[in-house]
Amino acid sequence: MIDTTLSDSAGVSLLSSPLARGPGALPRQRQLIQRLKQAILAGRLPAGGRLPSSRALSEELEISRNTVLIAYEQLTAEGYVIADRQGTRVAPLSAAARSAARHAAPADDRPPATARRLARIVSARQAQDGSLPMTPGTPALTQFPLNAWRRAQDRALQAAPAAALGYGDPAGEPALREAIAQYLRVSRGVHCDASRIVITEGAQGALALCVQLLTNPGDTAWLEDPGYRGAKSAFHGGDLNVVAMRVDADGIVIPESAWTSQPPRLIQTTPSHQYPTGAVLSLTRRLDLLERARRAGAWIIEDDYDSEFRHQGEPIAAMQGLLPDAPVLYVGTFSKTMFPALRLGFLVLPQAIADRAMPSIIEMQRGGHRLEQLTMAAFIENGQFSRHLGRMRRLYRERQAALREALATHLGIEHEVLGGHCGLHLTVRLAPAYSDVDIVAQARKLGMHPAALSSFALNPREEDNGLVIGYGNTGAERFPALVRRLHEVAAGQKAG
């Protein structure tokens, strides 16, 4: 038997028991490490006890001495044993540590303790499959000019110095910020320069940054209802008091009393194409909202997520550009105009906030995705972005017209198409007899992916019953058959 100070029978037995061998067995080195760790934590190898020499233990277990040496080195590195001139000894552990290891309770079904705010951030949707027809918010990915994008990537990679592989400007690559500023001034009428732009992880990152910069827990934020679920998650993630503001055919409706009874710190709105109803915020309401927000010391978040796709008439200018020094933080994204996986968004700060907050932003963020940003900048500057938008406008105009015609011809149940001629989706309001949640569940089984309008509402009402139908990822020729299938689902539901 091995000559060791571990004279108790449990310790001797532990060290002399053979290791498992054969198919399916763990490597012997890992087996030995696990065996010793468990024995030390359980107290079967007492503190201060000297372990056998590597040579003696290798002979006893009939394994390589190197295997024992490596195991001892790992245990020493992790603090289980101490190696000195007298050999390898078990490290002393506190009584609390030994008790915790010895009496560890088995796993139970209780959920782990998490921040209370997580209870408010609950998804009302299933995981999206953007490949299914009628998915809202998904662009025509098969029509994206991948070859042009690859060429722009190659040029950006060749031109970029080795330093571009490190952290970049926390506010984003200067080339992309300048390209975005020029584009927004011309196409959206936004008052900005590159120094006021921050590149973010999509629009969601921009919304979260607005919350970080401008609010404290418990502040009040107004949210369109029904509205963008990502904004609700960002507000709840900041422990804000979220107040729903209803939307009608002219956009967000703010009762006069709300300015005094529930004064906001943030107001989220999608004025150019309300999500998901498609309403356009009227000029009267825009100007009134700007003036009232200024007087109340509130900030407006203008989410301009898909305004580039205006299918009828001239583009609607951004609300941010209506007044000098408007109290507006302008949020944009390339997820709809390019592709969602790009995860590039941007935030245009008012000058006063940019002057004060940019030093903090530089400390809060780390520059990344530099090659993607440089590629996007080149894509804008060489005209590829504008050409791509022109092609997509024509395509989406055709697809929206086909969806409208299919709804009028084949849906066959009482409904109302909401919103204007813009974006990547249409919203269809249904009579209460047709449950949007049930229709969506059945439609998904049949390979379609519309969304339930009621799932976008904080406080659903009867008029929030309907379908949000995407046409960005669905060919025009498919809509007659798809809408007929929706009719069958709805008719079967009512008959049932």
C-alpha positions in Angstrom: 0.0 0.0 0.0 1.1 3.6 -0.6 3.1 5.3 2.1 1.1 8.5 2.8 -0.1 10.7 5.7 -3.6 10.1 4.5 -4.0 7.1 6.9 -7.8 7.0 7.1 -9.4 4.2 5.2 -11.5 6.5 3.1 -8.5 8.4 1.8 -6.4 5.3 1.1 -9.3 3.6 -0.6 -10.0 6.7 -2.7 -6.4 6.9 -4.0 -6.0 3.3 -4.6 -9.3 2.6 -6.4 -8.6 2.0 -10.1 -9.8 4.6 -12.7 -12.4 3.7 -15.2 -11.1 2.4 -18.6 -12.6 1.4 -21.9 -15.0 2.9 -24.4 -17.0 5.9 -23.0 -14.7 6.5 -20.0 -13.4 10.0 -19.4 -9.7 10.7 -19.9 -7.8 9.4 -16.9 -6.3 12.8 -16.2 -9.8 14.3 -15.9 -11.0 11.4 -13.8 -8.2 11.9 -11.3 -8.8 15.6 -11.1 -12.5 15.2 -10.5 -12.0 12.4 -7.9 -9.5 14.5 -5.9 -11.6 17.7 -6.1 -14.8 15.9 -4.9 -12.9 14.2 -2.1 -11.3 17.5 -0.9 -14.6 19.4 -0.9 -16.4 16.6 0.9 -13.7 16.3 3.5 -12.6 12.8 2.7 -9.1 14.2 2.2 -8.5 16.4 5.2 -6.8 19.7 5.1 -3.0 19.4 5.6 -3.0 15.8 4.5 -0.1 14.9 2.2 -0.9 13.3 -1.1 1.2 10.4 -2.4 4.2 11.3 -4.6 3.4 11.4 -8.3 5.6 8.3 -8.9 3.8 6.3 -6.1 0.3 7.3 -7.2 1.0 6.5 -10.9 2.2 3.0 -9.9 -0.7 2.4 -7.7 -3.3 3.5 -10.3 -1.3 2.0 -13.2 -1.3 5.3 -15.1 1.4 7.6 -16.5 3.4 9.7 -14.0 2.8 12.7 -16.3 -0.9 12.2 -15.9 -0.5 12.5 -12.1 1.8 15.5 -12.4 -0.6 17.4 -14.7 -3.5 16.6 -12.3 -1.5 17.9 -9.3 -0.5 21.1 -11.3 -4.1 21.8 -12.1 -5.3 21.3 -8.5 -2.5 23.6 -7.3 -3.5 26.3 -9.8 -7.1 26.1 -8.7 -6.2 26.2 -5.0 -7.2 22.7 -4.0 -3.7 21.6 -3.0 -0.4 23.3 -2.0 2.9 22.1 -3.4 6.1 22.7 -1.3 9.3 21.0 -0.3 7.4 18.5 1.8 5.3 17.4 -1.1 1.7 18.0 -2.2 -0.7 18.7 0.6 -4.5 19.4 0.8 -5.2 23.1 1.1 -7.2 24.3 4.1 -10.7 25.3 3.3 -13.0 27.4 5.5 -15.7 25.7 7.5 -18.3 27.5 5.4 -16.9 26.3 2.2 -16.8 22.7 3.4 -20.3 22.9 4.7 -21.6 24.4 1.5 -20.0 21.6 -0.5 -21.1 18.9 1.9 -24.7 20.0 2.2 -25.4 21.4 -1.2 -29.1 21.0 -1.9 -30.1 19.2 -5.1 -31.5 21.3 -7.9 -35.1 22.1 -7.5 -37.8 23.6 -9.7 -37.6 27.1 -8.2 -36.6 29.8 -10.7 -33.4 31.6 -10.0 -33.5 35.0 -8.5 -33.4 37.7 -11.2 -34.0 41.5 -11.3 -37.6 42.4 -10.8 -37.7 44.3 -14.1 -37.4 41.0 -16.0 -41.0 40.1 -15.0 -42.1 43.2 -17.1 -40.0 42.2 -20.2 -42.1 39.2 -21.4 -42.3 38.5 -25.1 -45.8 38.3 -26.6 -44.5 36.7 -29.7 -42.9 33.5 -30.8 -39.4 33.3 -32.3 -39.6 34.8 -35.8 -38.8 32.8 -38.9 -38.1 35.4 -41.4 -38.2 32.9 -44.2 -41.9 32.3 -43.9 -44.2 34.5 -46.0 -46.0 37.4 -44.5 -43.5 38.0 -41.7 -43.7 41.6 -40.7 -40.6 43.7 -40.9 -38.5 41.3 -43.0 -37.0 42.8 -46.1 -36.6 41.0 -49.5 -33.4 39.3 -48.5 -33.2 37.3 -51.8 -33.0 40.6 -53.6 -30.1 42.1 -51.7 -27.1 42.8 -53.9 -24.7 40.4 -52.2 -22.0 40.7 -54.8 -21.9 44.5 -54.5 -21.7 44.1 -50.7 -18.9 41.6 -51.0 -16.9 43.9 -53.2 -17.4 46.8 -50.8 -16.3 44.5 -48.0 -13.2 43.5 -49.9 -12.3 47.1 -50.6 -12.8 48.1 -47.0 -10.7 45.2 -45.8 -7.9 46.0 -48.2 -7.9 49.7 -47.4 -8.2 49.3 -43.6 -4.9 49.5 -41.6 -4.1 46.8 -39.1 -5.3 49.2 -36.4 -8.9 48.7 -37.7 -8.8 45.3 -36.1 -8.7 46.9 -32.7 -11.3 48.9 -30.8 -12.5 52.0 -32.7 -14.3 55.2 -31.8 -17.0 54.3 -29.2 -19.4 56.6 -31.1 -18.8 54.7 -34.4 -16.5 55.0 -37.4 -16.1 58.6 -38.4 -16.6 57.7 -42.1 -20.0 56.1 -41.4 -21.2 58.8 -39.2 -20.3 61.4 -41.8 -22.0 59.3 -44.6 -25.2 59.0 -42.5 -25.2 62.7 -41.7 -25.0 63.6 -45.3 -27.7 61.1 -46.3 -30.1 62.2 -43.5 -29.7 65.9 -44.3 -30.7 65.3 -48.0 -33.2 62.5 -47.8 -34.9 63.0 -44.4 -34.4 66.7 -43.7 -32.7 66.0 -40.4 -30.6 68.7 -38.8 -27.3 67.0 -37.9 -23.6 66.6 -38.3 -21.4 63.7 -37.7 -20.4 64.8 -34.2 -24.0 64.3 -33.0 -24.4 60.7 -34.4 -23.7 57.6 -32.4 -23.6 54.1 -34.1 -25.5 51.5 -32.2 -26.4 47.8 -32.2 -29.5 48.3 -34.3 -32.5 50.5 -33.4 -32.9 48.6 -30.1 -29.4 49.7 -29.0 -30.3 53.3 -29.8 -33.5 53.1 -27.7 -31.6 51.6 -24.8 -29.0 54.3 -25.1 -31.7 57.0 -25.0 -33.0 55.4 -21.7 -29.4 55.3 -20.3 -28.7 59.0 -21.2 -31.9 60.7 -20.2 -33.8 58.8 -17.5 -33.6 57.5 -14.0 -35.5 54.5 -12.6 -39.1 55.5 -11.9 -39.3 58.2 -14.6 -42.3 58.1 -16.8 -42.2 57.2 -20.5 -45.0 57.5 -23.0 -45.3 54.7 -25.5 -47.6 54.4 -28.6 -50.3 51.8 -28.1 -50.4 49.6 -30.0 -46.7 50.2 -30.6 -43.2 48.8 -31.1 -42.5 46.1 -28.6 -38.8 46.8 -28.6 -39.4 50.3 -27.2 -41.5 48.8 -24.4 -38.7 46.4 -23.5 -36.1 49.2 -23.5 -38.3 51.3 -21.2 -39.0 48.4 -18.8 -35.3 47.5 -18.9 -34.6 51.0 -17.5 -37.2 50.6 -14.7 -39.4 53.3 -16.2 -43.1 53.8 -15.6 -44.5 53.1 -19.0 -47.8 54.9 -19.9 -49.7 53.8 -23.0 -50.9 56.5 -25.4 -53.5 55.4 -27.9 -53.0 55.8 -31.7 -55.7 56.8 -34.2 -55.7 57.5 -38.0 -53.5 60.6 -37.4 -51.0 59.1 -35.0 -50.4 59.3 -31.3 -53.2 60.8 -29.2 -52.1 62.6 -26.1 -54.9 63.8 -23.7 -54.4 67.3 -22.4 -54.6 66.1 -18.8 -51.7 63.7 -19.2 -49.1 66.5 -19.3 -49.9 67.3 -15.7 -51.1 64.0 -14.3 -48.4 61.8 -15.8 -45.6 64.1 -17.1 -43.2 62.2 -19.3 -39.4 62.2 -19.5 -39.4 60.3 -22.8 -42.1 60.1 -25.5 -41.6 57.4 -28.2 -43.3 57.8 -31.5 -43.0 56.6 -35.1 -44.5 59.6 -36.9 -43.7 58.9 -40.5 -45.2 55.4 -40.5 -46.6 54.3 -37.1 -45.8 50.8 -36.1 -47.9 48.7 -36.5 -51.0 50.7 -37.6 -49.3 52.6 -40.5 -50.7 56.0 -39.4 -48.9 59.2 -40.3 -48.7 61.7 -37.5 -50.4 64.9 -38.7 -48.5 68.2 -39.0 -50.7 69.8 -36.4 -50.0 67.0 -33.9 -46.3 67.1 -34.7 -45.9 70.8 -34.0 -48.1 70.5 -30.9 -46.1 67.6 -29.5 -42.8 69.4 -30.1 -43.9 72.5 -28.3 -45.5 70.7 -25.4 -42.5 68.5 -24.9 -40.2 71.5 -24.9 -42.3 73.2 -22.2 -42.5 70.0 -20.2 -38.7 69.3 -20.4 -39.5 66.0 -22.1 -37.6 64.4 -24.9 -39.1 62.8 -28.0 -37.7 59.6 -29.5 -38.5 59.7 -33.2 -38.1 56.1 -34.5 -37.8 56.5 -38.3 -37.5 52.7 -38.9 -38.7 52.3 -42.6 -39.5 55.8 -43.8 -37.4 55.2 -47.0 -40.1 53.0 -48.4 -42.8 55.6 -49.3 -44.9 54.1 -52.1 -47.2 57.0 -52.9 -46.4 60.8 -53.1 -43.3 62.5 -51.8 -41.4 61.2 -48.7 -42.6 62.6 -45.4 -39.9 64.6 -43.8 -38.6 63.7 -40.3 -40.2 65.5 -37.4 -36.7 66.3 -36.0 -36.2 68.8 -38.8 -39.4 70.8 -38.3 -37.9 73.2 -35.7 -34.4 74.4 -34.9 -33.1 72.6 -31.8 -36.2 70.3 -31.6 -36.3 68.2 -28.4 -36.0 65.0 -30.5 -33.6 62.1 -30.5 -33.7 60.6 -34.0 -33.3 56.8 -34.3 -32.7 55.0 -37.5 -31.6 51.5 -38.6 -30.2 49.6 -41.6 -32.1 46.4 -40.6 -34.9 47.2 -43.1 -33.0 49.0 -45.8 -30.1 46.5 -45.9 -30.5 43.3 -43.9 -31.3 42.5 -40.2 -28.1 40.6 -39.5 -26.1 43.7 -40.1 -27.2 45.0 -36.7 -26.3 48.6 -37.4 -28.4 51.4 -36.1 -27.8 55.1 -35.3 -28.9 57.8 -32.9 -28.9 61.5 -33.8 -28.6 63.5 -30.5 -29.7 67.1 -30.0 -26.7 69.3 -29.8 -27.2 70.1 -26.2 -27.2 66.4 -25.2 -24.3 65.6 -27.5 -22.2 68.3 -25.9 -22.9 67.0 -22.4 -23.3 63.2 -23.0 -20.6 62.3 -25.5 -17.8 62.0 -22.9 -20.0 59.5 -21.0 -20.9 57.7 -24.2 -17.2 57.3 -25.0 -16.7 55.7 -21.5 -19.9 53.5 -21.7 -19.3 52.0 -25.1 -16.6 50.2 -26.9 -16.1 50.7 -30.7 -16.6 47.5 -32.6 -17.9 46.0 -35.9 -15.4 48.4 -37.6 -15.1 46.6 -40.9 -18.9 46.4 -41.2 -19.2 50.1 -40.5 -16.5 50.9 -43.0 -18.2 48.7 -45.6 -21.5 50.5 -44.9 -19.9 53.9 -45.3 -18.4 52.9 -48.7 -21.7 51.4 -49.8 -23.4 54.8 -49.1 -20.6 56.9 -50.6 -20.3 55.0 -53.9 -24.1 55.2 -54.5 -24.9 51.5 -54.0 -27.1 52.3 -51.1 -29.3 54.7 -53.1 -29.5 52.4 -56.0 -30.5 49.5 -53.7 -33.2 51.7 -52.1 -34.6 52.6 -55.5 -34.9 49.0 -56.5 -36.5 48.0 -53.2 -39.1 50.9 -53.4 -40.3 49.6 -56.8 -40.4 46.1 -55.5 -42.2 46.8 -52.3 -44.7 49.1 -54.1 -45.6 46.2 -56.4 -45.9 43.8 -53.5 -48.1 46.1 -51.4 -50.4 46.7 -54.3 -50.7 42.9 -54.8 -51.4 42.3 -51.1 -54.1 45.0 -51.1 -55.7 43.5 -54.2 -55.6 40.0 -52.7 -57.2 41.2 -49.5 -60.0 42.9 -51.3 -60.6 39.9 -53.6 -59.9 36.8 -51.5 -60.1 37.6 -47.7 -63.9 37.3 -47.8 -64.5 38.5 -44.2 -65.3 41.8 -42.7 -62.0 43.8 -42.4 -60.4 47.2 -42.7 -56.9 47.9 -44.1 -55.2 50.5 -41.9 -52.4 53.0 -42.7 -50.9 54.6 -45.7 -48.8 53.5 -48.6 -45.4 53.0 -46.9 -43.1 50.4 -45.3 -43.0 46.6 -45.4 -46.4 45.6 -43.9 -50.1 46.2 -44.0 -52.3 46.0 -40.9 -55.8 44.6 -41.3 -58.4 45.2 -38.5 -60.8 42.3 -38.1 -64.2 42.0 -36.5 -64.2 40.8 -32.9 -65.7 37.4 -34.1 -62.3 36.5 -35.5 -59.6 36.1 -32.9 -56.3 37.4 -34.3 -54.3 35.2 -31.8 -56.1 32.1 -33.0 -55.8 33.0 -36.6 -52.1 33.6 -36.3 -51.6 30.3 -34.5 -53.4 28.4 -37.2 -51.6 30.3 -40.0 -48.2 29.4 -38.6 -49.1 25.7 -38.8 -49.8 26.3 -42.5 -46.5 28.0 -43.1 -47.5 31.7 -42.9 -46.2 34.2 -40.4 -48.5 37.2 -39.9 -48.6 38.8 -36.4 -51.5 39.4 -34.2 -52.3 43.2 -33.9 -53.4 42.7 -30.3 -49.9 41.5 -29.3 -48.5 45.0 -30.0 -50.9 46.7 -27.5 -50.0 47.3 -23.8 -53.7 47.4 -23.0 -55.5 45.6 -25.9 -59.0 46.9 -26.9 -61.6 45.5 -29.2 -60.3 47.6 -32.1 -56.8 46.0 -31.6 -58.0 42.7 -33.1 -56.3 42.2 -36.5 -53.4 41.0 -38.5 -50.0 42.6 -39.2 -49.1 41.2 -42.6 -45.6 41.6 -44.0 -45.0 41.8 -47.8 -41.3 42.6 -47.8 -40.2 39.0 -48.0 -43.1 37.6 -50.1 -43.4 37.6 -53.9 -46.5 39.4 -55.3 -47.6 36.3 -57.2 -48.0 34.4 -53.9 -50.6 36.7 -52.2 -53.8 35.4 -53.8 -53.2 31.8 -52.6 -51.9 33.0 -49.2 -54.9 35.2 -48.5 -57.3 32.5 -49.6 -55.6 30.3 -47.0 -56.1 33.0 -44.4 -59.8 33.2 -45.3 -60.1 29.4 -44.8 -58.5 29.7 -41.3 -60.8 32.6 -40.3 -64.0 31.1 -41.7 -63.2 27.8 -40.0 -62.6 29.6 -36.7 -66.0 31.3 -36.9 -67.8 28.1 -37.9 -66.2 26.4 -35.0 
